[in-house]
Amino acid sequence: MCGGGRLVVSGHRGEAERLAALAPKEVMVSIEPTARSTWENVERSLPYLVDAERIAIASDRFHRRRATRYLQELDSEIASG
């Protein structure tokens, strides 16, 4: 993440916390620890994304496509950036 920004990690049963621990120390990290599905990952991360200039979804190809589609369904304004 060049020039700042925020990393939002989402997942339950410690997944979000494990991902957050991998982030470089200088990166601002927000943890959403309750999502149990790709839909919930996107839905529950939306409050952290409201003011984002750019959004990147880091996941495998299958879940990245699914999450992108869910983001467009949940909030097309944020998705179009």
Residue frames as qw, qx, qy, qz and C-alpha x, y, z in Angstrom:
[[0.000, 0.890, 0.456, 0.000, 0.00, 0.00, 0.00],
 [0.459, 0.152, 0.021, 0.875, 1.98, 2.96, -1.23],
 [0.042, -0.348, -0.067, -0.934, 1.14, 6.34, 0.20],
 [0.334, -0.063, 0.532, -0.775, -1.10, 5.25, 3.05],
 [0.626, -0.100, -0.552, -0.541, -4.50, 3.75, 3.10],
 [0.595, -0.292, 0.554, -0.504, -6.17, 1.15, 5.21],
 [0.327, 0.104, -0.921, -0.184, -6.17, -2.61, 5.11],
 [0.698, -0.175, 0.233, -0.654, -9.53, -4.12, 6.06],
 [0.241, 0.161, -0.956, -0.043, -9.39, -7.79, 7.02],
 [0.696, -0.136, 0.099, -0.698, -12.50, -9.82, 7.61],
 [0.641, 0.067, -0.758, -0.097, -13.23, -13.30, 8.89],
 [0.714, -0.563, 0.092, -0.407, -14.32, -15.22, 11.96],
 [0.955, -0.273, 0.010, 0.115, -12.64, -17.63, 14.37],
 [0.545, -0.636, 0.281, 0.469, -9.43, -15.62, 14.39],
 [0.680, 0.417, 0.393, 0.457, -9.02, -15.44, 10.60],
 [0.160, 0.937, 0.090, 0.296, -9.15, -11.63, 10.51],
 [0.476, -0.834, 0.271, 0.064, -6.68, -11.35, 13.37],
 [0.794, -0.138, 0.439, 0.396, -4.26, -13.79, 11.70],
 [0.535, 0.636, 0.305, 0.465, -4.40, -11.78, 8.47],
 [0.104, -0.980, 0.014, -0.171, -3.94, -8.50, 10.31],
 [0.681, -0.617, 0.305, 0.250, -0.80, -9.87, 11.99],
 [0.752, 0.183, 0.390, 0.498, 0.78, -10.28, 8.53],
 [0.259, 0.920, 0.171, 0.241, 0.46, -6.59, 7.68],
 [0.510, 0.307, -0.266, 0.759, 3.52, -4.36, 7.89],
 [0.330, -0.470, -0.538, 0.617, 3.62, -2.34, 11.13],
 [0.040, -0.227, 0.038, 0.972, 3.17, 1.00, 9.35],
 [0.244, -0.262, -0.673, -0.648, -0.12, -0.04, 7.68],
 [0.450, -0.077, 0.380, -0.805, -3.40, 1.00, 9.32],
 [0.252, -0.095, -0.942, -0.200, -5.46, -2.18, 9.78],
 [0.590, -0.136, 0.209, -0.768, -9.17, -2.48, 10.55],
 [0.047, 0.044, -0.998, 0.020, -10.40, -5.86, 11.71],
 [0.699, -0.076, -0.079, -0.706, -13.92, -7.15, 11.06],
 [0.061, -0.314, 0.933, -0.166, -14.00, -10.39, 13.10],
 [0.567, 0.137, 0.614, -0.532, -17.55, -11.70, 12.60],
 [0.640, 0.436, -0.298, -0.558, -18.02, -12.49, 8.89],
 [0.661, -0.149, 0.733, -0.059, -18.59, -16.15, 8.11],
 [0.680, 0.464, 0.531, 0.202, -18.98, -15.99, 4.32],
 [0.393, 0.149, 0.305, 0.855, -17.80, -13.96, 1.34],
 [0.123, -0.737, -0.451, -0.488, -21.11, -12.04, 1.38],
 [0.534, -0.806, -0.221, 0.126, -20.64, -11.17, 5.05],
 [0.624, -0.200, 0.096, 0.749, -16.97, -10.24, 4.44],
 [0.190, 0.381, 0.339, 0.839, -18.13, -7.60, 1.96],
 [0.325, -0.750, -0.445, -0.365, -21.26, -6.50, 3.81],
 [0.625, -0.720, -0.200, 0.226, -19.56, -6.07, 7.17],
 [0.586, -0.149, 0.124, 0.787, -16.52, -4.35, 5.67],
 [0.207, 0.724, 0.421, 0.505, -18.62, -1.65, 3.95],
 [0.304, -0.937, -0.156, 0.068, -18.49, 0.81, 6.88],
 [0.590, -0.521, 0.278, 0.551, -14.68, 0.84, 6.58],
 [0.500, 0.182, 0.557, 0.638, -14.84, 1.49, 2.81],
 [0.163, 0.864, 0.455, -0.144, -17.18, 4.50, 2.68],
 [0.017, 0.945, -0.142, -0.294, -14.44, 7.13, 2.22],
 [0.680, -0.214, 0.541, 0.446, -12.03, 4.95, 0.23],
 [0.282, 0.672, -0.326, -0.602, -10.66, 6.41, -2.99],
 [0.566, 0.358, -0.690, -0.276, -9.80, 2.96, -4.26],
 [0.800, -0.266, 0.436, -0.315, -10.71, -0.58, -3.19],
 [0.447, 0.409, -0.779, -0.160, -8.71, -3.71, -3.94],
 [0.894, -0.250, 0.164, -0.335, -9.92, -7.17, -2.99],
 [0.163, 0.541, -0.825, 0.026, -7.17, -9.63, -2.12],
 [0.783, -0.065, 0.527, -0.324, -8.29, -13.24, -2.31],
 [0.426, -0.025, 0.816, 0.390, -8.15, -16.17, -4.65],
 [0.092, -0.020, -0.542, -0.835, -9.69, -15.71, -8.11],
 [0.267, -0.464, -0.816, -0.217, -13.01, -17.37, -7.23],
 [0.297, -0.672, -0.537, 0.414, -13.66, -15.35, -4.06],
 [0.168, -0.322, 0.099, 0.926, -12.34, -12.11, -5.55],
 [0.144, -0.208, -0.621, -0.742, -14.87, -12.32, -8.40],
 [0.355, -0.579, -0.733, -0.037, -17.65, -13.23, -6.00],
 [0.323, -0.564, -0.352, 0.674, -16.73, -10.41, -3.59],
 [0.069, -0.116, 0.290, 0.948, -16.58, -7.88, -6.44],
 [0.259, -0.387, -0.697, -0.545, -20.07, -8.92, -7.56],
 [0.401, -0.616, -0.634, 0.242, -21.38, -8.71, -3.99],
 [0.257, -0.387, -0.126, 0.876, -19.87, -5.25, -3.56],
 [0.089, -0.094, -0.463, -0.877, -21.66, -4.08, -6.71],
 [0.376, -0.504, -0.727, -0.275, -24.95, -5.53, -5.43],
 [0.445, -0.582, -0.518, 0.442, -24.60, -4.06, -1.93],
 [0.102, -0.849, -0.071, 0.513, -23.32, -0.61, -2.84],
 [0.697, 0.534, 0.300, 0.374, -22.83, 0.23, -6.50],
 [0.064, 0.981, -0.089, 0.157, -21.58, 3.73, -5.64],
 [0.521, -0.688, 0.493, 0.111, -18.67, 2.40, -3.58],
 [0.820, 0.076, 0.513, 0.243, -18.00, -0.32, -6.15],
 [0.567, 0.741, 0.205, 0.296, -17.70, 2.19, -9.00],
 [0.627, -0.391, -0.063, 0.671, -15.27, 4.24, -6.89]]
